[in-house]
Amino acid sequence: MAQGAKPGEGGHLPGKKVYPWIAERRYSTPGVALISPPPHHDIYSIEDLAQLIYDLKNANRKARISVKLVSEAGVGTIACGVAKAGAQVILISGYDGGTGAAPASSIHNAGLPWELGLAETHHALIESGLRGRVAVETDGKLMSGRDVAIAALLGAEEFGFATAPLVSMGCMMMRVCNKDTCPFGIACQNEELRKRFKGKPEHVMNFMLFIAEELREIMAELGFRTVDEMVGRSDLLKVKDKQITKRAEMVSLAQIIDPSYADSEVRHFEPDHVFDFELEKTIDERVFLPQLAKGLKKGSIKITDVKVSSTDRAVGTILGSEITAEYGTQLADDSVIVELAGGGGQSFGAFIPKGLTLKLTGDANDGFGKGLSGGKLIIKPYENSGFEASRNVIIGNVALYGATNGTAYVCGVAGERFMIRNSGATGVCEGTGDHGLEYMTGGKAVILGEVGKNFAAGMSGGIAYVLDEHHTLYTKINKALVEMSEITEDADKNELRAILQDYEQATGSSKAKAILQDFDKYVASFKKIIPTDYRHMLTLIAKYEEQGIAHEQAVYEAFKEATKVGA
């Protein structure tokens, strides 16, 4: 949910540090700044978080789902909700960790020490009867075996280290991680500075061995044989007899080291108490997986007449995970086709991979195609429906959130935050709510209707084609990063036409059919939305490619010119 040293926000990676190989792995644009992570726009309540945990469990049934929370007053209540939502690990992150990429205002003015959040979380989970359901972890500048011992006695059974191992590799805490100027060659991509890096794996190994040795000495002194025995034994903590200042002597630590919790029957994670997601009851496990085992041996499979309702969540996600585990990205498109009807529940088609196609006749809730990873999603209304598809909402909010690849055809209007943080997928719909394409870094969007306010806010990559028949689009765009133009280039016209032809064939959209029948007339009403920096990078790359330079090198040369790196 957030990091302790930067609650509610993430590290800032300036454009000059987004080298081509960084951009490739982040599905973003070289030379364009990144904020990591952006706001979690699929989480506005504890129920939303529970849905995301469920999605992730479907995506990898063997995974332990961990939720990271900032150490702040009230974190215990949030932690109880997280435990009820099914997380298996709760990480309480203190304000004192983080790298130099954290904003100075956050480093000095946000978050609390891990001790406060950890104690509150441990006590709240015990009071709610939830302590055995989750493992509790803490981090935020743990520097010694003594810190680990205190964390264990306050209720943690897992411990995270980052700053101290960095120091063991040569970091001198210059706090310039985000400037590409680290004098020790650690937090930078600059090739000359990287030559200075002297760290070795053995340095980190030795440091962690010393941490473990110091912890063993403390455990022996206290009479413990295992860490589990000491978890939550706050009765073995006491305040120092003499504080450094008089002001420090005024602080009461009674609530943190309250010994009454040390007698609790359950003080740490109990595997028998783990949350049951009941995945065996899902359509994927009951219907899809048995047919997958039989069908793909013949080369392809088609599953038809599957009924779904809003209680069927993350439909297709387990099926997609099995396809990924067995075939990776090697399957051809449409190798597995599933035809469904009804109301798709939350996160329909989340994370589905290349080779899997889900065709839904009906409608779907929020999170449609979340994290789409190469698969294809097609949704359309029933043929005998009495409404006009282009004027009615057919999918909920945050559709295609975080999609990296694949295609989604939505024959109807999408809810709010359509395709936000899309970084590679192609999506078509016939209208959107507010905040469409927010944080988009790549891919293509085609919208055949009206859009809501704040369109393309934070959009740093990718291209959108929007049908602007009423000439209102300019008033709804967030113009901070993008520019709008008419479609004049033949390449753009051909691309738009090809997407629409594929979309019309897949959905039977009457709106798309009308546009294609009179394309030259309608194309005059389309607007092309493209981020300014992204367009500039594409122009530079094309310039170098015209000189006969290979694409990969052309991207690097364009990056250097755009950011003046090496100048």
KESE-60768 format. One record per atom (N, C-alpha, C): residue in one letter; x negated, y negated, z negated. Coordinates in pm, whole numbers, plus 50000, padded with zeros to 5 digits. Atoms other than C-alpha are relative to their C-alpha. Example, Ala and Ser with C-alpha at 12.3 -4.5 7.8 and 13.67 -1.06 7.14 Angstrom:
2
A499115011950000
A487705045049220
A499104988050000
S500825011950006
S486335010649286
S500774989149927
% end
This chain:
567
M499175012150000
M500005000050000
M499144987450000
A500895011650003
A497114976149929
A498705003949932
Q501294997750062
Q493544973349809
Q499824990749881
G500095007550125
G492614961349462
G499344986550014
A500725012649984
A490194934249577
A500674990950102
K499295008249902
K492604921849843
K501465004050007
P498604995550003
P496194928949735
P500864992750102
G499105005849903
G498754923750007
G499364996450132
E500695003349875
E496124919250274
E498835009850016
G501144991149979
G493004935750411
G498804992150041
G501225006549957
G489494928450522
G500184993350135
H499945007349874
H489014903450802
H498785003550083
L501084996749909
L486944915751097
L500004989650112
P500015010549898
P486034884851304
P499745005750140
G500114995249863
G486084887851682
G498605003950041
K501364997049956
K482304887651719
K499495013449944
K500384986750051
K482134919851513
K500805011250065
V499204989849935
V484764937751721
V499325003850132
Y500744995449883
Y482234953451957
Y500875009850080
P499174991149918
P483614974552246
P500255013649938
W499804986850059
W483045007252060
W500864999549873
I499085001950113
I484834993251753
I501434998650054
A498675002349942
A487744981351968
A500595012950055
E499524987349944
E487985015352138
E500605008749891
R499524991450109
R488405033351807
R501174993849925
R498895006850067
R490785007251672
R501154997250097
Y498975002649898
Y492865006351994
Y500314985050007
S499815014549996
S492314968852015
S499124994050109
T500695007149893
T490584942652230
T498634995449952
P501335004950040
P486804935952215
P500014984949985
G500125014450018
G486034901652078
G501184993349936
V498815005950061
V489474896451921
V500085004449854
A500044997350143
A489654893951541
A501085009849956
L499064990250056
L491374921051334
L500174997749851
I499714999950144
I493064920550995
I500375014449964
S499794985850033
S493004954650826
S500325001549852
P498904996449909
P495524966150732
P500984988450011
P498955010149995
P498324943750855
P501105004049902
P498904996350090
P501504942950644
P500685012950044
H499304987549970
H503314976150623
H501474996950026
H498645004549970
H506474965850804
H501005011450006
D499014989450015
D508045000050764
D500265002849853
I499804997950143
I507964996650384
I500544987249937
Y499395011250070
Y510404972450224
Y500695004449872
S499374994950121
S511634994649942
S499325013149964
I500574987250041
I510665025649746
I500575011350087
E499424989949910
E513035045049975
E499235000450132
D500825000449878
D511025033350277
D498685007249978
L501254993150031
L507855045350108
L500215015149994
A499694985750007
A509495078850036
A500135005850141
Q499874995349863
Q510335081650405
Q498635001550066
L501344999049941
L506735074550509
L499245012049945
I500644988350059
I505465100850265
I500555012750063
Y499374988449936
Y507945125450413
Y499505001650143
D500524999549863
D506805116450766
D498605006150002
L501404995450003
L503175122450675
L499915014849963
K499994985850039
K503975155650510
K500445008750118
N499614992849878
N505715166350830
N498865000450100
A501095000849904
A502725155051034
A498865009449964
N501024990550044
N500385176650825
N500485006349869
R499394993550117
R502045201150588
R498985004149896
K501034996150096
K498705209750426
K499414988049925
A500645012150055
A497825173750339
A500514996749860
R499595006750123
R497855158049995
R500254985550036
I499685013749966
I499615124850035
I499604991049884
S500505009150103
S497855097049845
S500524985950025
V499525013849989
V499265062349775
V499134991249911
K500915009050071
K496955033949676
K500754987649953
L499295011450059
L498345007349441
L499014990649933
V500845009950065
V496814975149312
V500274999949850
S499865001350144
S496164972548940
S500564986249967
E499345012550039
E498674945948836
E501085003249899
A498924998050097
A501284940848568
A501225005650071
G498844993949938
G504244963548648
G499685011550091
V500384989249907
V502254988948849
V500525013549952
G499504987350053
G503495016748617
G501375003450056
T498664997849946
T507075012248738
T499925004450146
I500194996449860
I505935013349102
I499465014350011
A500604986649997
A503855044349030
A501055010849975
C498944990250025
C506905062348892
C500845002050126
G499264998749875
G508775054749213
G499225007950103
V500864992849905
V505825067549415
V500005014949968
A499984985950040
A505785099949214
A501325006550038
K498704994649962
K509505104849269
K500125001550152
A499944999649853
A508965098249641
A499225011650059
G500664988049952
G506725128749664
G498504999050018
A501465000949989
A503155115549661
A499355009749904
Q500724990750087
Q500635139749516
Q498804993649932
V501095007550062
V497925114249435
V500414985349995
I499805014450012
I498325078749303
I498664993849963
L501275006750023
L495245056849324
L500254986049947
I499915013450059
I495055026449096
I498694992950027
S501195006849952
S492635001849250
S499794986849927
G500315012050076
G490934974949041
G499514988550086
Y500315012249924
Y490174939449146
Y498514998050023
D501425003150002
D486414941549096
D499215007250108
G500714992949894
G485574964249390
G500034992150129
G499915006549870
G485764956949758
G498654995750052
T501235004349935
T483154945250003
T500044985050022
G500025014249969
G482134910950118
G501004996050106
A498975003349901
A484864913350380
A501294995549934
A498815004850070
A487444905450112
A499964984849993
P499985014750010
P488564868850118
P499604995549860
A500485005050129
A486934848349841
A501154997249905
S498855003150086
S490354837449713
S500535012649933
S499534987550058
S491284873949657
S499005005449898
I501034994750089
I487964883649499
I500104993549862
H500045007450126
H488294856849232
H501364997949935
N498715004350054
N492024851949187
N501135010050011
A498904990449982
A493984883949251
A499635013449938
G500234986750055
G494414918149095
G499554999749855
L500424998550140
L493454931148750
L498975011349990
P500934988750020
P490784954548608
P500735013450009
W499374986949985
W491444991148680
W500475005849868
E499624994550130
E491614998748307
E501454996649965
L498655004450035
L494834978548268
L501055007650081
G499034993149915
G496644993648566
G500035014949976
L500084985650025
L495435028848492
L500755003749873
A499334996950127
A496615028448130
A501524998550014
E498565002249983
E499995013848225
E500645011150083
T499474989449913
T500475039548503
T500095013249925
H500014987350076
H499505068948280
H501135000449899
H498945000550102
H501875057848003
H501395000750064
A498695000349934
A504765050848243
A500375013850055
L499734986649945
L504435084948412
L500365009949890
I499684991150113
I504435102648074
I501414997249950
E498685003750051
E507495083247956
E501115004550094
S498994996149901
S509315092248278
S500015014950028
G500064985649977
G508405129148262
G499435003750136
L500524997949865
L506465126048588
L498495002350005
R501474999749998
R502825128648479
R499465012850063
G500494987449944
G502485165148580
G500185001250150
R499694999149858
R503755158148931
R498884994550088
V501015006849918
V500825136549048
V498635000249933
A501355002750048
A497075133949016
A499794984950004
V500265014450006
V495955098948913
V498514997750024
E501385003649965
E492815084149066
E499804985349970
T500275014350016
T491115050848999
T498704996550070
D501265005249945
D488475029549168
D499984984949977
G500145014450020
G487254993749166
G498764996849920
K501315002250059
K483544992549079
K499775008649877
L500504990550099
L482995023748873
L498495000850021
M501455001349982
M479245020648808
M499175010149923
S500794991050086
S478265047148555
S500835011949955
G499304988750058
G479115080248393
G500904995749885
R499185005350109
R480425060148099
R501324994850054
D498755004849938
D482965043148332
D500925011750033
V499194988249966
V484115077448451
V500635005949875
A499484994550125
A484505089648094
A501164991649947
I498925008950047
I486595059147997
I501235001750088
A498884998249907
A488735063348310
A500745012949971
A499374987250031
A489365099848224
A500804999249870
L499315001150128
L490285091847865
L501244991250010
L498835008649979
L492705065147992
L501055006650088
G498974992649926
G494445090748216
G499665003650144
A500344996549862
A492555094748546
A499325013650007
E500714987449980
E491435128248682
E499195000150129
E500835001549882
E489895116149006
E499444985850002
F500735012550015
F487415087749056
F499354996350133
G500525004449872
G486435067049359
G498824990649985
F501215008350003
F483025051449425
F499754994150138
A500355006249872
A482105026649698
A498864990049982
T501025010350018
T480134996549573
T498675005949955
A501264994550053
A477575016449372
A499255008450103
P500734992949894
P476755040949656
P499434990650106
L500545009849907
L476365010749885
L498704994149948
V501225005450062
V473834996049643
V498875010250006
S501034989649994
S472015029349633
S499415001550140
M500504999649863
M471655026550013
M499264987350039
G500765012149972
G470064992149988
G500804987249999
C499175012050003
C473004967949964
C499594990849884
M500355009750105
M472084936149773
M501154990249972
M498805007750033
M475644922449752
M499924985550051
M500085013449942
M475094892949987
M501374994350033
R498625004249971
R478864891350050
R500144993850139
V499865004849862
V478464886350426
V500395011550092
C499624988149923
C479934919750539
C500794996550125
N499125003349887
N482364902150773
N499354990550100
K500635010049914
K479784879650943
K498985005850096
D500984993549913
D477554905151119
D498594994649976
T501325005550031
T474554890350940
T499355007249882
C500544992850116
C473834916850671
C498495001850017
P501464999349982
P470044913550617
P499435014049978
F500484986450026
F469814950350517
F500555010250098
G499574991549890
G471504963950827
G501105009949967
I498974990350042
I474414980750646
I501344996750065
A498655003449953
A477654962450728
A499944991150124
C500085008149879
C476884950551078
C499875009150122
Q500204993049873
Q476874960751442
Q498804994450076
N501165006149935
N473974937851536
N498835010050005
E500984989249982
E471374961651681
E498664996949933
E501295003450062
E468334942651552
E500075001449848
L499844999150145
L469674940351198
L500155014649955
R499804985950037
R470654977151198
R498685007549989
K501324993550008
K466994986251248
K499404998949860
R500535002050135
R466354973550895
R500565009849897
F499324991250096
F468624999650734
F499045011049951
K500944990450060
K466565021350495
K500725010949920
G499274990350082
G469325041550327
G499915014150052
K500004985849965
K469335079450322
K501105007149922
P498974992550075
P472005104950222
P499525004149861
E500554995550129
E469685116649944
E500124989249893
H499875010850098
H469895082349780
H501385000449934
V498644999150055
V473665085749739
V500155012749918
M499914987350073
M473345122249634
M499364998749861
N500685001750129
N470855113049360
N500834991449905
F499195008750085
F473045084849234
F501185007649940
M498834992850049
M476115107249209
M499615011049902
L500484990050096
L474075134349034
L499734993649864
F500245007050126
F473015108848772
F501314996349931
I498665002950057
I476675098248729
I500545012549931
A499484987550055
A477645134648673
A499235004049874
E500814996250116
E474745140348432
E500354991549878
E499625008750112
E475655110148220
E501385004049947
L498684995750043
L479285121648215
L499925012949919
R500164987350074
R478205156548103
R499504997449858
E500535003150134
E476245141347813
E501104994449910
I498915005750078
I479265121247699
I501025010849964
M499054989250027
M481555151547733
M499485009249890
A500594991450103
A479165172447525
A500084993449862
E499935007550126
E479075145347260
E501405000249941
L498605000150045
L482885145247247
L500565014049980
G499564986250019
G483145183247253
G500895005450110
F499204995349887
F484745187747597
F499185008850094
R500654991749899
R483915215347843
R500424996350141
T499505003649867
T486065202948137
T500584985949998
V499425013349988
V487275169548266
V501495000549967
D498564998950028
D490895181848248
D500314998749851
E499775000750145
E490555185147870
E500014985749949
M500145013650054
M489635148647828
M500964990050064
V499075009449935
V492245133548062
V501104995749903
G498935005450085
G494545110847865
G499725000149851
R500334999650145
R492725115147530
R499604986149952
S500285013850039
S492995078347449
S499714998449852
D500315000750143
D492675086647078
D498505000049975
L501464999850015
L488925090047142
L499354986950046
L500515013349965
L488575053847254
L500214990549884
K499825010350102
K488015025047016
K499334987150046
V500565013049965
V487224988147039
V498644998549932
K501325002650059
K483614977646981
K500144992349869
D499925006750131
D482994966646624
D499714985150009
K500365014249987
K481414933846732
K500054996050146
Q499885005049863
Q482404914847045
Q498964989350028
I501035009649960
I480134891447239
I500394985949960
T499545013750033
T482274860447180
T501205000749906
K498825000750087
K484934849246935
K501285001450081
R498814999049916
R487394846347221
R500285014750033
A499824985849971
A486824883047308
A500605007349880
E499484993650120
E487604892546948
E501514997749984
M498585003150010
M491074877046992
M500865009250087
V499254991549907
V492044902047265
V500435012949931
S499504987450056
S494254931147155
S500055010550111
L500014989049904
L493624963847339
L500895011649953
A499194989450061
A496224982947137
A500845007550103
Q499144993449902
Q498474989947434
Q499185008950095
I500824992349906
I495615002547652
I499545013149937
I500564988050063
I494145026947400
I500975005949897
D498964994650088
D497445036247234
D499815015149982
P500304985850020
P496605070147076
P501215009150003
S498814991550007
S500225082047065
S500195008150128
Y499854992749873
Y500075092547434
Y499075012050009
A500964988949997
A497165115947359
A500635013349957
D499324987950047
D499605140547199
D501045005250098
S498984996049903
S501805143347507
S499765014250049
E500104986049956
E502565178647623
E499345001150137
V500605000149866
V501645170247984
V499244987050017
R500825012049988
R498735146248026
R499294998950135
H500675000549870
H497465155048373
H500805008150101
F499304993449890
F498485169848708
F500165014949975
E499714985750012
E500145204148694
E500485005050136
P499614995349865
P500255222549030
P501425005650008
D498664994249999
D503505239648929
D501104989250009
H499015010850001
H505235205448909
H500074992550132
V500115007549876
V504455194849266
V501374998550068
F498745003249934
F507285178849465
F500265009650116
D499624990949892
D509175202149702
D500734992250109
F499395007449889
F509885185750039
F501045008350075
E499034991049937
E511995215950146
E499904999750153
L500225000849856
L510445215250493
L500545012350073
E499484987849936
E511665250650557
E501454998150047
K498625002649959
K515155235650595
K500104990950122
T499975009149886
T514155212150878
T500325007350129
I499744994549867
I515255217551237
I498725005250062
D501284995949942
D511605219751333
D499645014349959
E500404986650047
E510915250151115
E501045010550031
R498944990149976
R514285266951168
R500195003250148
V499644998449859
V514715261451541
V498804999150094
F501045002849902
F511685247151717
F498825009749994
L501244992150010
L508735266851580
L500165014450048
P499854986349947
P510155301851649
P500005000350153
Q499975000349853
Q510815291852011
Q498664995750058
L501325004249953
L507425274952043
L499085012050011
A500874988250000
A505675307551955
A500275009050120
K499664991349885
K507545326052230
K499724993050133
G499935006549871
G507745299852501
G498684996050064
L501205005549938
L504295284752550
L499075010650056
K500794989349940
K502785318552628
K500305000950150
K499614999749859
K504675315252958
K499584987250072
G500485012449938
G503245280453021
G500814987749965
S499175011550036
S506185258152928
S501225005049924
I498844996250080
I509265257652710
I501034988850006
K498915009750002
K512655240552716
K501025004549897
I499034997150106
I514915239352411
I501194990750021
T498835008449969
T518465227052474
T501095001549894
D498794999550083
D521745220152295
D499704999949850
V500315001350143
V520225210051960
V500804988249944
K499205010550062
K522625190351740
K499244994049882
V500675006850111
V521195164251501
V500944990049936
S499255010550069
S522605140351244
S499014991349923
S500885009550068
S521235111951034
S499255006249882
T500734993450108
T520185136650763
T498795007950051
D501164993249941
D517695152651003
D498914989650024
R501045010249993
R514605131550944
R498735005650064
A501284996549937
A511295131551133
A500145012050094
V499764989049907
V512735154651398
V498875000450104
G501064998149902
G509975168651620
G498604998349947
T501345002950052
T507095158751393
T499245012749964
I500674987450031
I506315193551260
I499665007550129
L500274993749871
L506655207351612
L498784993750066
G501155006949943
G504215180951731
G498695003449930
S501224996650074
S501755189351455
S499495013850038
E500404986649958
E501755225851559
E499404999850141
I500545001349865
I501185216451923
I498604994149995
T501325006350013
T498285193951821
T498985009849944
A500934990550061
A496735220751601
A499565010950098
E500294988949909
E496905246751876
E499374995450131
Y500425004049865
Y496315226752195
Y499324986450006
G500585013349995
G495005192352096
G500774991250096
T499355008649900
T495695168552383
T499935006450139
Q500224993149873
Q495265194952653
Q501285003150078
L498764996549931
L498935201452733
L500384989450103
A499485009349900
A500375185953048
A501294993749948
D498745006550039
D503235161453009
D501185009250027
D498764992349986
D506655177752962
D499795015149991
S500194985650019
S505165211652871
S501045005649903
V498954996250096
V507625212852580
V501084989350006
I498875009449990
I511025196552639
I501095004449904
V498914997250094
V513655194452367
V501144990350028
E498835008349973
E517145181752448
E500945000549880
L499215000950123
L519185169452151
L501194990850022
A498835008649995
A522515152752088
A500454996749859
G499505004050130
G523925132951798
G499304987549950
G500645011550062
G522565107251555
G498665004049942
G501334996750051
G518825110051506
G499724992649871
G500295006250129
G517755103351148
G498754991450004
Q501195008350010
Q514865082251023
Q498815006850066
S501284995549945
S511525085551205
S500165011150104
F499814990349892
F512885105151500
F498784999850091
G501154999149910
G509905117351704
G498734993749949
A501205006450055
A507285103151467
A498755008250032
F501344994549978
F503665110151569
F499925010850109
I500034988549909
I504565134051852
I498884998550104
P501195000449914
P501615143252081
P500315002050147
K499934997649856
K500965146452451
K500515014150027
G499454987049965
G502905174752611
G501405002449947
L498684998350062
L506025171152394
L500944988850045
T498975009649958
T509175153952527
T501275002549923
L498724999250070
L512245147052314
L501024991350073
K498935007349933
K515455137152496
K501235000149909
L498885001050093
L518205124552267
L501174992550065
T498775006849957
T521765116552374
T500774996349874
G499365004550123
G523305095452101
G499374987149953
D500705011850053
D521515070451878
D499025004649893
A501014996350099
A518725069451619
A499834988749898
N500205009650109
N517885052351290
N498634993250009
D501295007150004
D514785032551185
D498835009650023
G501244992349986
G511265044051264
G499955008850122
F499994992249877
F512065058451606
F498624999650065
G501294999549933
G508795070351761
G498844994049923
K501095005450083
K506675058051469
K498695007650029
G501294993549978
G502995064851545
G499955008950123
L499984991949879
L503795079351889
L498585002250052
S501394996649973
S500615097451993
S499815007450132
G500174993949869
G501005107152357
G501245006850053
G498774993449958
G504455122852366
G500944990650074
K499005007949926
K507555110952549
K501335000749926
L498695000950066
L510815099052392
L500994993450096
I498955005449914
I514025093252588
I501305000049920
I498725000750072
I517235081152426
I501004992250084
K498955006549922
K520495072252597
K501355003149936
P498674997450056
P524185069552504
P500705011350077
Y499194989949931
Y526765095952592
Y500564994050129
E499515004849870
E527945093452953
E501424994449991
N498605004650010
N531575088752844
N500174989349891
S499885010250104
S530755062152584
S500694987750058
G499195011249951
G533015031952608
G499334986649990
F500665013050011
F530375005152563
F498884998550104
E501075003149905
E527794988352782
E498665001449929
A501264996950069
A524345001652690
A499144987749979
S500905011550008
S522534969052759
S500454989449899
R499495009850097
R524664950752500
R500245006249863
N499764993350128
N524644975652214
N498715006249946
V501194994650068
V522014986251961
V500095015249998
I500004985349995
I521005022752003
I498945006049907
I501004995350098
I517935025451775
I499804989349895
G500155009150113
G517075009651441
G498724991850006
N501165008850012
N514194988251318
N498685007850011
V501404995249992
V510404993251352
V499845012350089
A500214989149904
A510625016151654
A498614998850061
L501344999249940
L507245027151795
L498964992449919
Y500965006750088
Y505465011951495
Y498685007750002
G501314993750002
G501755019251530
G499785010450108
A500184990249892
A502115038951854
A498644998050066
T501325000849937
T498775047152017
T500005004750145
N499964994849864
N499805064952337
N501395006050023
G498724993749969
G502815079552517
G500994990350062
T498955007549933
T506095066952658
T501315001049923
A498694999950065
A509445057052508
A500984992150085
Y498965006449920
Y512555049152713
Y501274999149918
V498855002550087
V515405033552516
V501094993450083
C498925005349917
C518615029152715
C501024993049911
G499185007850090
G520095002252494
G499134989849930
V500705010650073
V519084974952251
V499315005949877
A500764995550117
A516414980751984
A500184990149886
G499885008750117
G516494966851631
G498814990749985
E501105009250025
E513964943751470
E498655007150002
R501404995450000
R510174947351496
R499785011850095
F500194989949897
F510274967951815
F498544999950046
M501364997949950
M506814981551909
M498944991949927
I501055007650068
I504914962551640
I498795009049975
R501304993350012
R501254972351611
R499855011250104
N500204990649890
N501644991651936
N498624997750059
S501355001749949
S498194998352071
S499715008450123
G500294992249881
G498645020352375
G501215005950070
A498814993849941
A502175032752437
A500694990550097
T499155007749910
T504525021552712
T501455001649953
G498624999450050
G508025012552592
G500934991350081
V498985007749927
V511195001052767
V501285000049916
C498685000850063
C514414988552608
C500764988750068
E499165009849931
E517264965252706
E500374988349911
G499815011250092
G516934939452429
G499445003749864
T500574997250132
T515384935952082
T500494989749899
G499745009450109
G515954919851745
G498774991249978
D501085009250033
D513544895951570
D498655007149990
H501394995750025
H509744899651550
H499535011250094
G500454989849907
G509354921951856
G498534998350037
L501394999449956
L505794932051958
L499024993549902
E500885006050100
E504334917951635
E498725008349986
Y501314993550019
Y500594926251597
Y499645009850112
M500304990749890
M500584944751932
M498564997850047
T501395001149957
T497014952352045
T499735006850134
G500204993249872
G497534972652363
G501315006050048
G498814993549946
G499984991252583
G500854990550083
K499095007649915
K502914979052790
K501405000249940
A498605000950043
A506394967052696
A500824993750111
V499065005749904
V509304961052933
V501344998549930
I498765002850071
I512404944452788
I500994993750097
L499035004149898
L515474940953008
L501164992449937
G498935007550065
G517404916252797
G499464990049901
E500355010350097
E517394890852514
E499095005549891
V500844996450115
V514774891352238
V500314990649885
G499785008450117
G514954877851885
G498884990149978
K500995010550030
K512914850351723
K498655006349963
N501354996150042
N509174852151645
N499445011450086
F500444989549907
F508504873951949
F498504998650026
A501444999349968
A504844884552003
A499134993049896
A500845006150104
A503594870351672
A498795008949972
G501204992250028
G500004881151613
G499625009750109
M500294990949888
M499924898951951
M498624996650057
S501375002749955
S496254902452050
S499595008450120
G500334991749886
G496404927852334
G501265005750061
G498854994349932
G498674945252583
G500754989650082
I499225008649910
I501204930952827
I501485003049982
A498554998250006
A504954925452808
A500654993350120
Y499185005749893
Y507414919953093
Y501424998849945
V498705002650062
V510654903952972
V500944993650101
L498985005749911
L513804897553176
L500644988049929
D499565012550063
D514644861253098
D501054993150087
E498955005149910
E517894855753288
E500584986749954
H499395012250052
H519094827953058
H498964989449964
H501095009750021
H515704810253032
H499914995249854
T500115003550142
T515624811552651
T498755005949935
L501134992650058
L512494832452605
L498964990749938
Y501065009050047
Y510114802852562
Y500274995149858
T499665005150134
T512004791352251
T499885010649892
K500044989150098
K511694825552086
K498615006049981
I501344994450009
I508024833152142
I499204992849891
N501025005850089
N505424827751871
N498784997350088
K500985003649897
K502944808952089
K498574999149948
A501335001750059
A499934810651855
A498915007350079
L501044991949935
L498124838052050
L500305003450144
V499624994949868
V500034844152373
V500384988650096
E499545009449898
E500914826852698
E501045006850087
M498914994849918
M503934830952924
M499874994850142
S500085004349861
S503984830253302
S501005007950083
E499174992549907
E506074840853597
E499175011250061
I500704988649939
I505234873353773
I499784997050147
T500335003749861
T503434863954095
T499055009950066
E500994990849943
E500684889854137
E500675012950046
D499454987449949
D501484920254350
D499745011749905
A500344989150093
A499724942854098
A501005000649885
D499025000550109
D502084931353823
D501385004550048
K498704995949944
K505144935454045
K500065015150021
N500034985549974
N504104970554145
N500045008049869
E500004993250129
E503434980253784
E501394999749938
L498655001350056
L506814966953669
L500995009050075
R499094991849920
R508634984253955
R499825014849966
A500274985850029
A506935017753880
A500565004049864
I499484997150135
I507845015953510
I501535000950006
L498545000249992
L511465007253593
L500555012250075
Q499554988249925
Q511775035553846
Q499965012449911
D500134988650091
D510535060753591
D501074999349891
Y499005002150106
Y512825045953325
Y501415003250049
E498664997649945
E515905046653548
E500235014850028
Q499884985649972
Q515225082453652
Q500215007949872
A499924992750127
A514855093353288
A501304997449926
T498845003650083
T517855074953140
T501274997750079
G498825003449922
G520205066853427
G500524986149970
S499605013550039
S520255030653308
S500614992450117
S499365008049896
S522725009853510
S499314986550016
K500725012949993
K520764978253422
K498755001450085
A501224997749921
A517524992453562
A500345002550146
K499594997049862
K519355005253869
K500334987350077
A499645012649936
A520764970753943
A498764991650032
I501235007749979
I517334954653905
I499215005750117
L500774993749893
L515664979754136
L500664998050137
Q499295001849874
Q518344975554401
Q499794985950058
D500235013749954
D517644938054418
D498764994649929
F501215002750080
F514094937354280
F499454986050026
D500595013049968
D512894906054464
D500774988549933
K499205010450068
K515764885754316
K499735000249849
Y500144999050145
Y515394898853961
Y498584996849952
V501375001950046
V511594897053948
V499714985249974
A500175014450023
A511874859053965
A500444996049859
S499525002950136
S513634860353625
S499165006749893
F500884993550097
F510964881953461
F498884990549960
K501155007450049
K508264866153246
K498955010149949
K501124991850047
K504864880853174
K499414993649875
I500585004850125
I503604877452816
I498665007049982
I501334994250018
I499884882552763
I499214991349903
P500825007850093
P497554872152478
P498894992550076
T500985008249930
T495204844152587
T498615006349997
D501334994050010
D492024860752457
D499925013150077
Y499974987449926
Y493064894052607
Y499884997550150
R500095003449858
R493604878152948
R498594995450036
H501365004949975
H490224860852919
H499025011850009
M500894988349997
M488514894252842
M500205007950128
L499744992749876
L490224911353136
L499374993050120
T500605007749890
T489044883353365
T498495001850002
L501454998250008
L485454886453242
L499585014050042
I500334986149963
I485464924353276
I500085001750151
A499854999149854
A486754921353633
A498844993250071
K501125007349939
K484004896053710
K498745008750005
Y501214991750004
Y481264920053602
Y500175012650087
E499774988149916
E482884949853777
E499844996650148
E500175004349861
E482914929854101
E498524999650040
Q501445000149975
Q479114928354065
Q499435014150009
G500454986149989
G478984966254078
G499615006449869
I500354994550133
I478524971353703
I501085009849957
A499064989850048
A480115002753554
A500924994049894
H498985005950087
H483274996553350
H499524998549856
E500405000450141
E481805004953010
E498984988749976
Q501015010650014
Q478804981853062
Q500644986350026
A499315012549971
A481094955253211
A500764994849878
V499295003750123
V483174955652892
V499034993949900
Y501015004950095
Y480024950852683
Y499484986250041
E500485013049952
E478754922252902
E501064989249980
A498915009550021
A482174905652886
A500124996249853
F499955002550145
F482184909352508
F498904990349959
K501125008650037
K478754893252478
K500224985750049
E499755013449947
E479764864152701
E501114993049921
A498855006150068
A483084858752519
A499654995849857
T500305002750141
T481564859452169
T498644993549979
K501365005650006
K478084845852251
K499065008549917
V500904990950071
V476574876452081
V498745001950083
G501264998449929
G472904878352171
G499594987750078
A500325012049923
A472984843252316
A498844992549936
% end
